[in-house]
Amino acid sequence: MLYKQCHALLMPVCLRYRKNESDAVAMLNEGFLKILEKLDQYSTEKPFEAWAKRIMINTLIDDFRKQRKVKELIEYTDFAETHVTADSLDFNEADKQFDAEELEVMIQSLPPMTQKVFNLYAVDGYKHRDIAEMLEISEGTSKWHLSSARKKLREMIKSNVSATMVKK
């Protein structure tokens, strides 16, 4: 009964960190097992949903660390050379042009480490210090991955909006 109640809350979290549904379900089951094992540690001072979500995210990060055999190659960018152009995209207009599912697909297409940092920061609300500790990277690298994710997502959104406008 508890599994059914938690499924709607925790499955979207798993899908943000896994590329396919079967992997997400496997992680959901692994995380839920940890929730059951730690149920005696739950304190009613915190909402159960937040406590369970935290355990699930930690489970996903732990699994990522175990699976990572070789650290990703990182392309460093000199941000001093990055310029904002006059044709920058208006994200309010972009929001009108596509839906959340398309955005989720775009996020899923990011490189694995960049995707995890983006999800942890932008979706789950972690600070760079916490992300760095969880993923065993520096805070600067965490910030770089977030910046890279934003840049790539901006480009994908812009090309998506442009393609939509051409069709009209």
C-alpha positions in Angstrom: 0.0 0.0 0.0 2.9 2.4 0.9 4.6 1.5 -2.4 1.5 2.5 -4.4 1.2 5.8 -2.5 4.9 6.6 -3.1 5.0 5.5 -6.7 3.5 8.8 -8.1 6.0 10.9 -6.1 9.1 8.9 -6.6 8.8 7.6 -10.2 9.2 11.0 -11.8 12.3 11.5 -9.7 13.7 8.2 -11.1 12.8 9.1 -14.6 14.7 12.4 -14.4 17.9 10.5 -13.6 17.5 7.4 -15.9 17.2 7.4 -19.7 14.6 4.6 -19.9 11.6 3.5 -17.9 12.9 0.0 -17.0 16.0 1.5 -15.4 13.9 4.0 -13.6 11.6 1.2 -12.2 14.6 -0.8 -11.1 16.0 2.3 -9.2 12.5 3.0 -7.8 12.5 -0.5 -6.3 16.0 -0.2 -5.0 15.2 3.1 -3.4 11.9 1.9 -2.0 13.7 -1.0 -0.3 16.0 1.5 1.4 13.0 3.6 2.5 11.5 0.4 4.1 14.8 -0.4 5.7 15.1 3.1 7.2 11.4 3.5 8.1 12.3 3.3 11.8 14.5 6.4 11.3 11.7 8.5 10.0 10.8 11.5 12.2 7.4 13.1 11.9 9.1 16.5 12.2 9.6 16.3 8.4 7.0 15.5 5.7 7.3 11.9 4.7 7.3 12.8 1.0 10.4 15.0 1.4 12.1 12.3 3.5 11.4 9.6 1.0 12.4 11.8 -2.0 15.7 12.5 -0.3 16.4 8.8 0.1 15.5 8.2 -3.5 17.8 10.9 -4.8 20.6 9.6 -2.6 20.0 6.1 -4.0 20.2 7.4 -7.5 23.4 9.3 -6.9 25.0 6.3 -5.1 24.1 4.1 -8.1 25.6 6.7 -10.5 28.8 6.7 -8.5 29.0 2.9 -8.6 28.3 2.8 -12.4 30.8 5.4 -13.3 33.9 3.6 -14.5 35.7 6.4 -16.2 35.3 10.1 -15.4 33.7 12.1 -18.2 35.9 14.1 -20.4 35.1 17.7 -19.8 35.4 20.4 -22.4 36.4 23.6 -20.7 35.0 26.9 -22.0 36.5 30.3 -21.3 33.4 32.1 -20.2 35.1 35.5 -20.6 34.9 34.9 -24.4 31.2 34.0 -24.2 29.0 36.9 -25.5 25.3 37.5 -25.2 23.9 38.3 -28.6 21.1 40.5 -29.6 19.1 37.6 -30.9 18.9 35.9 -27.5 15.8 33.8 -27.0 12.8 35.1 -25.1 12.1 32.1 -22.8 8.5 33.3 -22.1 7.8 32.9 -25.8 9.7 29.6 -25.9 7.5 28.3 -23.0 4.5 28.8 -25.2 6.0 26.8 -28.0 6.6 23.5 -26.4 5.5 21.4 -23.5 7.1 19.7 -20.5 7.5 16.4 -22.3 9.7 18.0 -25.0 11.8 19.7 -22.3 12.2 16.4 -20.5 13.5 14.8 -23.7 15.9 17.7 -24.1 17.2 17.3 -20.6 17.6 13.5 -21.1 19.7 14.3 -24.2 22.3 16.2 -22.1 25.6 14.3 -21.3 25.1 12.2 -18.1 27.0 14.3 -15.6 25.6 17.6 -17.0 22.1 16.1 -16.8 22.6 15.0 -13.2 24.0 18.4 -12.1 21.1 20.2 -13.9 18.5 18.0 -12.3 20.0 18.3 -8.8 20.3 22.1 -9.0 17.4 23.2 -11.1 14.8 20.6 -10.3 15.7 19.2 -6.9 17.0 22.5 -5.4 20.4 21.3 -4.2 23.3 23.8 -3.8 26.6 23.4 -5.8 28.4 22.5 -2.5 26.0 19.6 -2.0 26.1 18.5 -5.6 29.9 18.5 -5.6 30.0 16.3 -2.6 27.3 13.9 -3.9 28.9 13.5 -7.3 32.5 13.7 -6.1 33.4 16.7 -8.2 34.5 20.3 -7.4 32.0 23.1 -6.9 33.5 24.8 -9.9 32.9 21.7 -12.1 29.3 21.6 -10.8 28.8 25.2 -11.8 30.4 24.5 -15.2 28.0 21.6 -15.8 25.0 23.8 -14.9 26.2 26.5 -17.2 26.8 24.0 -20.0 23.3 22.5 -19.5 21.7 25.9 -19.6 23.6 26.8 -22.8 22.7 23.5 -24.5 19.1 23.6 -23.5 18.9 27.2 -24.7 20.2 26.1 -28.1 17.8 23.2 -28.2 14.9 25.4 -27.3 15.8 28.0 -29.8 16.1 25.5 -32.6 12.8 23.9 -31.5 11.0 27.2 -31.6 12.6 28.1 -34.9 11.5 24.8 -36.4 8.0 25.3 -35.1 7.8 28.8 -36.5 9.0 27.6 -40.0 6.2 25.0 -40.0 3.6 27.7 -39.4 
